[in-house]
Amino acid sequence: MTARTLLALFILALAPAWVRAESLDEIFRAANDSFAHGQYSAAAEKYQRVIEAGVRDADVYMNLGLAHARAGELGRAVLAFEQSLHYRPGDNDASSALAAARAAIGKRSAERQGEALVETRPPLAEAIVRPFSENLLAYALLFCDAVLFLSLIVRRRAHNETTRTGLAVAAALSGLALICVLSGLLVKRGTFRDGEPAIVLRDGAELREAPDPRATMRARASEGGSARILARDQGYARVRTSSGAVGWMSDADVALIVD
């Protein structure tokens, strides 16, 4: 690396925040311009640069997903739409785009192979909590906890039997709500499942017995399918797919939803 390059990087690091923000804004506008002119791969590359600079915004991920989808990179489109939903749970546009991308994967697979088995929705428990963010569930948990203990404290001091009965019912209901919200929060955080949530990027991605291209192949994964990354080693990730298959997959073929 030359002294001139080092100096440029040093100056960039010391640049005011508004200068860096202006640069990112220019890249974002250039990405939108590329998308408008049908240069979808170029647009995706520019949106990715914005994200790699540290921007974590649902709209940027949404645009990235649309660019990948138009470019025919459906696995990466699914990943981006899932990421958009992570930062804005329950967004109708992202949910519709995700469903459309997975439907397109199914159609393409059917055209190539004559049949298609495509994941269309998450497990029931995850589907229930999907519209809610972790923060919202955490706040709801604190609220239910406060209502429960307040009801119990006031009930101990109440003398009217009707009031005591009403507070007992309120405590029971808030306790039930607390259990439900806590369960939802644990599901949202993946407490009951091993590994971290990820998406398969390439159709027919190989799952091997070891992190080695020469290892025996156990199965193939479907593009856009959900997976859990259990471990990493030597450029490979040990994953469990939504179908239950476990094996080592190249890092290039799978990506975390939240990196």
ZAMARGU-4260 file (C-alpha; in steps of 0.2 Angstrom, whole numbers, plus 5000, padded with zeros to 4 digits):
<rodrens>
0) 5000/5000/5000 | 5008/5017/4995 | 5010/5032/5006 | 4998/5041/4996 | 4984/5028/4999
5) 4988/5028/5017 | 4986/5047/5018 | 4970/5046/5008 | 4963/5033/5021 | 4969/5044/5035
10) 4960/5059/5029 | 4944/5049/5025 | 4944/5043/5043 | 4946/5061/5050 | 4933/5068/5038
15) 4917/5076/5046 | 4902/5065/5047 | 4892/5076/5035 | 4906/5073/5022 | 4904/5054/5024
20) 4885/5056/5024 | 4886/5066/5008 | 4896/5052/5000 | 4884/5038/5005 | 4870/5049/4999
25) 4878/5051/4982 | 4881/5032/4981 | 4862/5029/4985 | 4857/5041/4972 | 4868/5033/4959
30) 4861/5016/4964 | 4843/5023/4961 | 4849/5030/4945 | 4856/5013/4939 | 4840/5004/4944
35) 4829/5017/4934 | 4840/5014/4919 | 4838/4995/4920 | 4856/4992/4927 | 4850/4981/4941
40) 4867/4972/4945 | 4876/4989/4945 | 4862/4995/4957 | 4863/4980/4968 | 4882/4983/4969
45) 4880/5001/4974 | 4866/4997/4987 | 4878/4984/4994 | 4891/4997/4996 | 4880/5008/5006
50) 4876/4994/5018 | 4894/4989/5020 | 4898/5007/5025 | 4887/5003/5040 | 4869/5009/5035
55) 4856/4997/5042 | 4840/5004/5034 | 4824/4994/5029 | 4822/5004/5013 | 4840/5001/5007
60) 4838/4983/5010 | 4821/4983/5001 | 4829/4992/4986 | 4843/4980/4986 | 4831/4965/4986
65) 4822/4973/4971 | 4838/4975/4961 | 4843/4957/4964 | 4826/4951/4959 | 4826/4961/4943
70) 4844/4954/4940 | 4837/4936/4942 | 4847/4934/4958 | 4832/4927/4968 | 4841/4920/4983
75) 4850/4936/4986 | 4833/4945/4984 | 4825/4934/4997 | 4840/4938/5009 | 4838/4956/5006
80) 4819/4956/5009 | 4822/4946/5025 | 4834/4959/5031 | 4822/4973/5027 | 4809/4964/5037
85) 4821/4962/5052 | 4823/4981/5053 | 4805/4984/5049 | 4794/4969/5055 | 4777/4967/5047
90) 4781/4979/5032 | 4768/4974/5019 | 4779/4979/5004 | 4793/4969/5010 | 4782/4954/5014
95) 4774/4954/4997 | 4791/4956/4988 | 4798/4941/4998 | 4782/4931/4994 | 4784/4936/4975
100) 4803/4931/4975 | 4800/4914/4983 | 4786/4911/4970 | 4798/4916/4956 | 4810/4903/4963
105) 4797/4890/4963 | 4792/4894/4945 | 4810/4894/4939 | 4814/4878/4948 | 4798/4870/4940
110) 4803/4875/4923 | 4820/4868/4925 | 4816/4852/4934 | 4798/4849/4931 | 4794/4851/4950
115) 4797/4863/4964 | 4797/4862/4983 | 4799/4880/4989 | 4798/4887/5006 | 4784/4899/5007
120) 4782/4903/5025 | 4791/4902/5041 | 4786/4890/5055 | 4770/4894/5064 | 4778/4901/5080
125) 4790/4912/5070 | 4776/4918/5058 | 4765/4923/5073 | 4779/4935/5080 | 4786/4940/5064
130) 4776/4957/5063 | 4783/4962/5080 | 4801/4969/5083 | 4811/4963/5098 | 4810/4980/5106
135) 4791/4980/5105 | 4790/4963/5113 | 4802/4968/5126 | 4792/4984/5130 | 4776/4973/5131
140) 4785/4961/5143 | 4789/4975/5154 | 4771/4982/5153 | 4763/4965/5157 | 4776/4962/5172
145) 4771/4979/5179 | 4752/4976/5177 | 4754/4959/5186 | 4764/4965/5201 | 4753/4981/5203
150) 4737/4971/5203 | 4744/4959/5216 | 4750/4974/5227 | 4734/4983/5226 | 4724/4967/5229
155) 4733/4964/5245 | 4727/4982/5251 | 4710/4982/5244 | 4696/4978/5256 | 4681/4977/5244
160) 4678/4959/5239 | 4672/4964/5221 | 4688/4975/5219 | 4699/4960/5225 | 4691/4948/5213
165) 4693/4960/5199 | 4711/4963/5203 | 4714/4944/5204 | 4707/4942/5187 | 4718/4956/5180
170) 4733/4948/5188 | 4729/4931/5180 | 4726/4939/5163 | 4742/4949/5164 | 4752/4934/5170
175) 4745/4924/5155 | 4750/4939/5143 | 4767/4939/5151 | 4770/4921/5147 | 4764/4923/5129
180) 4775/4939/5126 | 4790/4931/5134 | 4788/4915/5123 | 4786/4926/5108 | 4802/4936/5113
185) 4812/4920/5115 | 4805/4913/5098 | 4810/4930/5090 | 4827/4929/5097 | 4829/4911/5091
190) 4832/4904/5109 | 4823/4888/5105 | 4834/4884/5089 | 4852/4881/5087 | 4863/4893/5076
195) 4859/4909/5067 | 4846/4912/5054 | 4852/4913/5036 | 4847/4911/5018 | 4854/4899/5004
200) 4859/4910/4990 | 4862/4897/4976 | 4851/4884/4970 | 4858/4866/4972 | 4871/4872/4985
205) 4880/4857/4991 | 4880/4851/5009 | 4895/4840/5012 | 4901/4829/5026 | 4916/4840/5030
210) 4922/4858/5026 | 4931/4852/5011 | 4926/4852/4992 | 4932/4834/4991 | 4920/4828/5005
215) 4905/4817/5001 | 4890/4827/4997 | 4875/4824/5008 | 4861/4834/5000 | 4858/4850/4990
220) 4849/4865/4996 | 4836/4876/4987 | 4839/4894/4983 | 4831/4906/4994 | 4828/4892/5007
225) 4830/4896/5026 | 4844/4888/5035 | 4853/4890/5052 | 4872/4892/5053 | 4879/4881/5067
230) 4897/4884/5065 | 4911/4890/5053 | 4927/4883/5047 | 4939/4885/5033 | 4928/4895/5021
235) 4913/4884/5025 | 4897/4885/5036 | 4889/4870/5045 | 4871/4873/5042 | 4854/4865/5045
240) 4842/4868/5031 | 4823/4870/5034 | 4821/4852/5028 | 4832/4846/5042 | 4847/4842/5031
245) 4864/4846/5040 | 4881/4848/5032 | 4895/4860/5027 | 4891/4873/5014 | 4902/4885/5006
250) 4902/4903/5013 | 4898/4909/4996 | 4882/4900/4995 | 4874/4905/5012 | 4872/4922/5021
255) 4866/4927/5038 | 4850/4938/5039 | 4858/4948/5053 | 4877/4950/5051
</rodrens>
